[in-house]
Amino acid sequence: MMTPQQEAIAFRIWAHCEPLGWDVTIPDIAEALSLTPQRVIGICGSKGWKSRLRKAPHDRYILAGLGGDYGLCSIDRLDDHIK
């Protein structure tokens, strides 16, 4: 169950993404709404929205937060995947 504050943030994310057809990345949302990428990941995960978003595979801090989605075990291995 999400708190009222989390629901309010979720609404802000939805209101930002819906007019754009969800063609945005986590860093796009975080920057537009002055949130941390981790907060966006958590809210989108709770709402089941992560699959709607465009992935940004070259963003180091996002990959660290979504390691499982990209098959990475840690940020240390990231440099092996980005050339």
ABEGO torsion letter per residue (X at the ends): XBBAAAAAAAAAAAAAAAAAGGBBBAAAAAAAAGBBAAAAAAAAAAAGAAAABBBBAABAAAAAAAAAAAGBABAAAAAAABX
